[in-house]
C-alpha cells in the first residue's frame, strides 16, 4: 500500500483558509473533535481505531488524516465527508507521518530484552541500508515525508527557545577529561537558560546532552554519572553495552533536564544518545546538518573534532558571512592548539570575518570552561550593534 490519498471517489475538499490546526495526540483529537472543530484539521499519526463513533459524527470537510489507523467504516465516512486519508504504510520500522519528536525510549525500545539490534533505531537503519541505493521512488518519498515531519516537529518544539548548538567529534570517549568538560559545558548552558542542541550522537554530542540532563540535579550527580559511563567508554565494540550504561544513569536519576539531539541514520554506525530528551532523527544528513545549525539561534560552540566538525564550522560561517539568516550568530571555538595547529580553522575564519559584521561574533578560547562567558560576550556584542 502506498501513502497516496485514498479518496478516488470522494469529492475534492473545500479550501478552508487558516483552518489547518495540527492534531498530534489522542488527547488533542478528543478535545478538538468534542468542540466540533475537526474540519480543516491535519491529524498526524494518531491511532483512531477506538474513535469510530466520533469520526462518524464529525464534520471533516477539508481535514487531512496522515497515517492514522482507523476502522474501514470510519475511513469511508471521512473520505465521503470531504477529507483526505493518507493511510498508514504497513511493514515500516518507522512512521513517516509522525507528529512528534522521538524520545530515547522510542528509539531504544527493546534494548533491555534484546540488545540494540532489537530496537526501532536499529531496524530503521537496516531498512535505510536496504533501500537507500535501490532507486525506488516510493522509498525515497517515504524518507522525505518522514524528514519533513521531523522538521515540522522540531520547529514546533523550539518555538521561543534560545538554542545553543554544541558541535564536536563522535570519537570523544567517556572517561576522558574532554568528555567531562563537554558535559560541564552542557550543564552550564542549560542552567543559564539556553536549550542545548547537538548532533544527537555519541562523543562530544552525548556529553553536552548529558550535561543538560544533569542541570536538574546537584553537583555530585554529574561526577557520579561520568564514573558510571566510563565503564562503557565507546559505542564500539558494543552499542548495546554503551546504551545500557546511559539508561542505567537515567534510571538512577530520572526526569533530568531537557535538551535536543538531531542525529541521522545516514551515519548508522553512530547511534543516538539517551540523554537528549527530544530527538529529531533524519534520513537525509544534509537536511539534518543545515537544520541543526539554522536552529541554533543563540550561537554555536565548536569543540575539537575532525572533518565533520570542520564542515559544521564553515556551514555555520557561510550564512554569517553573507547575512542570509539575518544578523550573524555567535561562534565559539574551543581549544586554541586544536584550531590553530592541528586543524588551523581559526586563521581562515578570521580572514573570512575581517571587515564584516561577523568579525565581532567569533571567538577562540583555550578551555571549555571559558566558552559560556565567551558566548555571553558575543551575544552582548550582537545586542549592542
MARBARO-957285 format. One line per 3 residues: their letters; for each residue x negated, y negated, z of C-alpha. Coordinates in steps of 0.5 Angstrom, whole numbers, plus 2048, in hexadecimal, padded with zeros to 3 digits. Layout:
N
A	X,Y,Z  ... $
//
This chain:
385
XXX	800,800,800  7FD,7F9,7FE  7FE,7F3,802 $
XXX	803,7F0,7FD  809,7EC,7FE  80F,7F1,7FF $
XXX	814,7ED,7FC  815,7EF,7F5  81D,7EF,7F5 $
XXX	81D,7E9,7FA  81F,7E2,7F9  819,7DD,7F9 $
XXX	819,7DA,800  81A,7D3,800  815,7CE,802 $
XXX	815,7CB,809  810,7C6,809  80D,7C5,810 $
XXX	810,7CB,813  80B,7D0,813  809,7D2,81A $
XXX	805,7D8,81B  807,7DD,820  801,7E2,822 $
XXX	804,7E6,828  80B,7E9,82A  80C,7E4,82F $
XXX	80C,7DE,82A  810,7E2,826  815,7E3,82B $
XXX	815,7DC,82D  816,7D9,826  81B,7DE,824 $
XXX	81F,7DD,82A  820,7D6,828  822,7D8,821 $
XXX	81C,7D4,81E  819,7DA,81A  81A,7D7,814 $
XXX	814,7D5,810  80F,7D8,815  809,7DC,814 $
XXX	809,7E2,818  802,7E6,818  800,7ED,81A $
XXX	806,7ED,820  809,7F4,821  810,7F3,820 $
XXX	813,7FA,820  816,7F9,826  819,7F3,824 $
XXX	81E,7F5,81E  824,7F2,821  821,7EB,822 $
XXX	81F,7EC,81B  826,7EE,818  829,7E8,81B $
XXX	823,7E3,81A  823,7DD,814  81D,7DF,811 $
XXX	81D,7DA,80B  816,7D8,809  813,7DD,80E $
XXX	80D,7E1,80D  80B,7E7,810  804,7E9,810 $
XXX	802,7F0,811  808,7F1,816  80A,7F8,818 $
XXX	812,7F8,817  817,7FD,816  81A,7FE,80F $
XXX	821,7FB,810  81E,7F5,813  819,7F4,80E $
XXX	81E,7F5,808  822,7F0,80C  81D,7EB,80D $
XXX	81B,7EB,805  822,7EA,803  822,7E4,808 $
XXX	81D,7E1,804  817,7E3,808  810,7E5,805 $
XXX	80E,7EC,808  806,7EE,807  807,7F5,80A $
XXX	801,7F8,80F  7FC,7FC,80B  7FB,803,80D $
XXX	7F4,806,80F  7F0,800,810  7EC,7FF,816 $
XXX	7EE,7F8,817  7F4,7F4,816  7F3,7EF,810 $
XXX	7F8,7EA,813  7F6,7EA,81A  7F8,7E3,81D $
XXX	7F4,7E3,823  7EC,7E4,824  7E9,7EA,826 $
XXX	7E7,7EC,82E  7E2,7F0,830  7E7,7F5,832 $
XXX	7EA,7F5,82B  7E3,7F7,827  7E1,7FB,82C $
XXX	7E7,7FF,82E  7E5,807,82F  7DE,805,831 $
XXX	7DE,809,838  7E1,80F,835  7DE,810,82E $
XXX	7D8,80B,82E  7D7,805,829  7D9,80A,823 $
XXX	7E0,80B,825  7E1,803,826  7E5,7FF,821 $
XXX	7DF,7FB,820  7DB,801,81D  7E1,803,819 $
XXX	7E2,7FC,816  7DA,7FC,814  7DB,803,811 $
XXX	7E1,801,80D  7DD,7FB,80A  7D7,7FF,808 $
XXX	7DB,804,804  7DF,7FE,801  7DA,7F8,800 $
XXX	7D7,7FA,7F9  7DC,7FE,7F6  7DF,7F9,7F2 $
XXX	7E6,7FA,7F5  7EA,7F3,7F5  7EF,7F6,7FA $
XXX	7EA,7F7,7FF  7E6,7F0,7FE  7ED,7ED,7FE $
XXX	7EE,7F0,805  7E8,7EE,807  7E9,7E7,805 $
XXX	7F0,7E7,808  7ED,7E9,80F  7E8,7E4,80F $
XXX	7ED,7DE,80D  7F1,7E1,813  7EB,7E0,818 $
XXX	7E9,7D9,815  7F0,7D7,817  7F0,7DA,81E $
XXX	7E9,7D7,81F  7EC,7D0,81D  7F2,7D1,822 $
XXX	7EE,7D4,828  7E9,7CE,827  7ED,7C8,827 $
XXX	7EB,7C2,82B  7E5,7C6,82D  7DE,7C3,82E $
XXX	7DA,7C9,82A  7D2,7CA,82B  7CF,7CF,827 $
XXX	7C9,7D3,829  7C5,7D7,824  7C0,7DC,825 $
XXX	7BD,7E2,823  7C0,7E9,824  7BA,7EC,826 $
XXX	7B9,7E9,82C  7B9,7EE,831  7BD,7EF,838 $
XXX	7B8,7EF,83E  7B4,7E9,83B  7B3,7E2,83D $
XXX	7B5,7E0,837  7BC,7E3,837  7BC,7E1,83E $
XXX	7BB,7DA,83C  7C0,7DA,837  7C5,7DD,83C $
XXX	7C4,7D7,840  7C5,7D2,83A  7CC,7D5,839 $
XXX	7CE,7D4,840  7CB,7CD,841  7CF,7CB,83A $
XXX	7D5,7CF,83D  7D5,7CB,844  7D4,7C4,840 $
XXX	7DB,7C6,83D  7D9,7C8,836  7DB,7CE,832 $
XXX	7D5,7D2,831  7D6,7D6,82A  7D1,7DB,827 $
XXX	7D0,7DF,821  7D3,7E5,826  7CE,7EA,825 $
XXX	7C8,7EC,82A  7C2,7E9,82C  7C2,7E1,82D $
XXX	7C9,7E1,82B  7CB,7E6,830  7C7,7E3,835 $
XXX	7CB,7DC,834  7D1,7DF,834  7CF,7E3,83B $
XXX	7CD,7DC,83E  7D4,7D9,83C  7D7,7DF,83F $
XXX	7D3,7DE,846  7D5,7D7,846  7DB,7D9,84A $
XXX	7D7,7DC,850  7D2,7DB,855  7CB,7DA,853 $
XXX	7C9,7E1,855  7CE,7E4,850  7C9,7E3,84A $
XXX	7C3,7E5,84D  7C6,7EC,84F  7C9,7ED,848 $
XXX	7C3,7EC,845  7C0,7F1,849  7C5,7F6,847 $
XXX	7C5,7F4,840  7BD,7F5,840  7BF,7FD,841 $
XXX	7C1,7FD,839  7BD,7F7,836  7BF,7F8,82F $
XXX	7C4,7FB,82B  7BF,7FF,828  7BF,805,828 $
XXX	7C6,806,82B  7CB,801,82A  7CF,805,82F $
XXX	7CB,804,835  7CA,7FD,833  7D1,7FB,833 $
XXX	7D3,7FF,839  7CE,7FB,83D  7D1,7F5,83B $
XXX	7D8,7F8,83D  7D5,7FA,844  7D4,7F3,845 $
XXX	7DA,7F1,843  7DE,7F6,848  7DA,7F4,84E $
XXX	7DB,7EC,84C  7E2,7EC,849  7E5,7E6,846 $
XXX	7DF,7E2,844  7DE,7DB,840  7E1,7DB,839 $
XXX	7DC,7DA,833  7DD,7DB,82C  7D9,7E0,827 $
XXX	7D9,7E0,820  7D6,7E7,81D  7D6,7EA,817 $
XXX	7D7,7F1,814  7D2,7EF,80F  7CD,7F1,814 $
XXX	7D0,7F7,816  7CA,7F9,81A  7CB,7F3,81E $
XXX	7D1,7F5,823  7D5,7EF,826  7D3,7EE,82D $
XXX	7D8,7EF,833  7D7,7E8,837  7DB,7E4,831 $
XXX	7E2,7E3,834  7E4,7E2,82D  7E1,7E5,826 $
XXX	7E2,7E3,81F  7DF,7E8,81B  7DF,7E8,814 $
XXX	7DD,7EC,80E  7DA,7E6,80A  7D4,7E4,80D $
XXX	7D3,7DD,809  7DA,7DB,80C  7D8,7DD,813 $
XXX	7D2,7D9,813  7D5,7D3,810  7DB,7D3,814 $
XXX	7D7,7D4,81B  7D2,7CE,819  7D8,7CA,817 $
XXX	7DC,7CB,81D  7D6,7C9,822  7D9,7C2,822 $
XXX	7D4,7C0,828  7CE,7C3,826  7C9,7C9,825 $
XXX	7C4,7CC,829  7BF,7D0,825  7BB,7D5,829 $
XXX	7B5,7D8,826  7B7,7DD,820  7B5,7E0,81A $
XXX	7B8,7DF,813  7BF,7DF,815  7BE,7D9,81A $
XXX	7BA,7D5,815  7BF,7D6,810  7C4,7D3,815 $
XXX	7C0,7CD,817  7C0,7CB,80F  7C7,7CD,80E $
XXX	7C9,7C8,814  7C4,7C3,812  7C7,7C2,80B $
XXX	7CE,7BF,80D  7CA,7BB,812  7C5,7B8,80C $
XXX	7CB,7B7,808  7D0,7B5,80D  7D5,7BA,809 $
XXX	7D8,7BB,810  7D8,7B4,813  7D3,7B2,818 $
XXX	7CD,7B6,819  7CE,7BB,81F  7C8,7BC,824 $
XXX	7C3,7C2,822  7BE,7C4,828  7B8,7C9,826 $
XXX	7B5,7CD,82C  7AE,7CF,82C  7A9,7CA,829 $
XXX	7A4,7CF,828  7A9,7D4,824  7AC,7CE,820 $
XXX	7A5,7CA,81E  7A0,7D0,81E  7A4,7D7,81D $
XXX	7A9,7D4,818  7A8,7CD,817  7AF,7CB,816 $
XXX	7AF,7C5,81A  7AA,7C1,816  7AF,7C2,810 $
XXX	7B5,7C0,814  7B1,7B9,816  7B0,7B8,80F $
XXX	7B7,7B9,80D  7BA,7B5,812  7B5,7AF,811 $
XXX	7B9,7A8,810  7BF,7AC,810  7C5,7AC,816 $
XXX	7C3,7B3,818  7BC,7B1,81A  7BF,7AF,821 $
XXX	7C3,7B5,821  7BD,7BA,821  7B8,7BC,827 $
XXX	7B3,7C1,828  7B2,7C4,830  7AD,7C8,833 $
XXX	7B1,7CC,837  7B8,7CF,837  7BA,7CB,83E $
XXX	7B9,7C5,83A  7BE,7C6,835  7C4,7C4,839 $
XXX	7C1,7BD,83A  7BF,7BC,833  7C6,7BE,831 $
XXX	7C9,7B8,835  7C4,7B3,833  7C5,7B5,82C $
XXX	7CD,7B4,82D  7CC,7AE,830  7C8,7AB,82A $
XXX	7CD,7AD,826  7D3,7AA,82A  7CF,7A3,82A $
X	7CE,7A3,823 $
//
